[in-house]
Amino acid sequence: MFSLADTSSSTATEATLSTGDLARRTGTTLRTVRFYEEAGMLKPSAVGKGGRRLYTERDLEKLALIADLRELDLSLDEIKGLLQIREGCIDAPQLAERFGRALAEQLERTRRRLAALQRLGDEFAAALHVLGECRTCSTPLAQHACSGCDVMTREATPRIIKVLVGDASADGDERA
């Protein structure tokens, strides 16, 4: 996630930031900025001499938001939908209702993803602990060598170890 607390002294309406400035300050690349421009999600607030695209602090915040939403795996269409949330709304209550539904949906999706990430993080940590035992194993890695190991038969052994290190023939893998 990006923090914009170190914004420059220019006001939000002054288009003084270059494409490179946006990329540097959001931790993205020039290619990323151009990609979002081409996708219609970001446009320069002004065009300077020689066609140089210029942006405002608000444009910088918008790019940072887009990048954060992509980090949460929202699709480009989903992000475009959020960026266009005001379109077609005739009053504030309608906007609030539409925006509230969209945010509630994304909040639930984010919570599910966080729960999954936490589960996987816990599994990875447990797997790293178990791999400590594997580092002391002297059995050659012949086919099925790991599948008969005491580590693989324990109920507490993490799934990732059982699936990726265990029985090589279970998924048709023909290792010799």
N, C-alpha and C positions, 0 to 999 in steps of 0.2 A: 504494500500500500504506500502511497506517496503522501508526503507532508509538504504543504506549500507555505509553511510559516515564514520562510525566508524570502517572501516575495519582494520585488524591488520597489523603489519609491514611486514608480509610475502609477497613475490611477488606473482603474479598471477600464476606462474608456480610451486610454492612449494605446494605440497600436505601435508598440516599440519593440516587441519581441520577434526574433527571427525563428525560422523553422528549427534551426540548430539550438536556439535558446530553449524552445519548448522541449526538444528531445533531451537536452542536458538536464533540465530542471524536473523532468518527470521520470528520468531514468530509462527512457525509451530510445529509439533510434530515428534518424532522419527518414529512413524507409517506413517506419511505423507511422510517423506523422503524415507522410505522403499517402500511405495506405488509407488512413482514416479520412483524409481529404478526398481521395478518389471514391471512397465508399459513401461520401456525402454526409459524414458524421461530424466533420470539422471543416470550417472554411475560414480563410484569412479575413480579418476585420478590415484590412486595408492592403493595397498593393502599392509598394514604393517604386522608386526609380528603378528602371531596368526590369520591372516585373517581380521584384522581391516581395514575397508574401510576408505580411506583418500581422502580429497577433497581440491581443490584450491579455491582461491578467485573468480575465474571465475565460478567455479561450484556453489559457493554461490550466485553469481549474477544470474546464470541460474535458480536456485531454487526460488529465490525471484521473478524473472520474471514469472515463471510457476505459483507461488502462486497468483501473481497479476492478471494474465490472468484468472485463475480459479475464482478469486473474481469478475471478469467481466462476469462470467458464460460462458466462452468459454468451449466447450467440450474437453475431452482429445484428441480426434481425431483432432480437430481444432488446439490445442496447438502442437500436434505432427507435424502437417502439417507446422506450423510456424517454429518449431525447425529444420525441414528438408528442409527449403525453398531453400537452396543452391543446394540440390541434383538434378542432371540432367541439371543444368545450365552450358552452355559452355563458357559464358563470362559475364562480369559485366553488360552490358546493358540488357541481358536477366534476370539476377538476379534482377536488379533494376526494371524492368517491372513486374516481378512476385511478388516481395516483395511490390512494390507500389500498385498493385491491392489488395493484401491481407490486407495491412494497410488501404487503402481507404475503403474497405468493413468493417473492424473492427471499423474504425472511425465513419462511418455512423451508425453502430449498436450501438456503445457506445453513440453517440449523441441521438439516439432514446430512449435508455434506460435511459439516464440522464433526458430527457424531461418527460418520464413516471414517474421517481422517483420524479422529481420536482412536477408534478401534484399530485401524491399521498401524498407527503410531505405536500403540501398546503391543501389537503383534510383532512389529519390527524390533522393538526393544527386547521382548521375550526371545525372539529368534537370535538376536545378537548374543544374548546370554547363553543360549543353547549351543551356538556355534563355538563357544569357548571350549566345550567338551569335544567337539569335532576336531579342534586344532590339536588335540593330544592323541587322536586316533591313528593307529599304525596300520590299519587294514587297507590293502590296496583298493583302488576304486574300480575294481572289476564289476561287471554287470551284477546288480542286486547286492553289492557289498553293503550299501547303506540301508537297504530295505530290511535286512535282518538285524540291524543294530538295535541295541537296547534303547537308544535315544529315539528312534523312529517309532517304537512300539508304545512309548509312554503316552498316556492320554493327554498330558499337559504339554506335549511338544506342539509348538505353534504350527498351524496349518501350512504356512508358507514353507516351513522346513519339510514337512511331510510331502507336500506336493512337488516342490522344486528339487529336493535333494533325495527324497525317498526312492521308491521303486521306479527305476528307469523304464521298465517294460510296461508299466500301467498305462502309459499314453502312447504306446507304439514306438517309443524311442528305441532305436537299435544301436545303442552304444556297445563298443567292444572293450 
